[in-house]
Amino acid sequence: MTPPVTTAHAPITPLTPTLQRVAQHLANGFTVEEIATQTVLSPVTVRQYLRDIRESLHCPPRCKPPVIVHRLFADQQVAPPTADRPAPTLSPGQLLLLRAVAEHSDARAIAVAAKLAPADQRAALDQLLADTGARNLTHLVALAHGWKLLPTNPTLWSGASQ
């Protein structure tokens, strides 16, 4: 098995105001359909805008929303969330899993980065969501940034291309 590829973070293309608005909704953990409803855009248009956001952040085509949101915060393209409650106490393993979800799009890469057996990953993710009160993995990454549990100025990005 080859290790994840680590690449230097390329400069991002600043988002247009419209893309920033859609990105902020994504960063709040909303789905494509919820973003479409709130912005009065069609789901097709929202998906295209999300592709444009992903490309401006230099995320590969299979980059998942949690990774995109992590990059949006790290690159200061959207306003950082404000913690509405104190950070939960997470185990070192949960913190490792949290970072893996924020940096990797591929389920296998997440398991490897979190040092989990692939068969144990779903249960560990479900427990992490329950312990943090997050609605989904994208919301989890947003909450984690509000709690300052994830790095905001990474110099290297790993795994997003997988």
Secondary structure by P-SEA (a helix, b strand, c coil): ccccccccccccccccaaaaaaaaaaaacccaaaaaaaacccaaaaaaaaaaaaaaacccccccaaaaaaaaaaaccccccccccccccccaaaaaaaaaaaccccaaaaaaaacccccaaaaaaaaaaaaaccccaaaaaaaaaaaccccccccccccccc
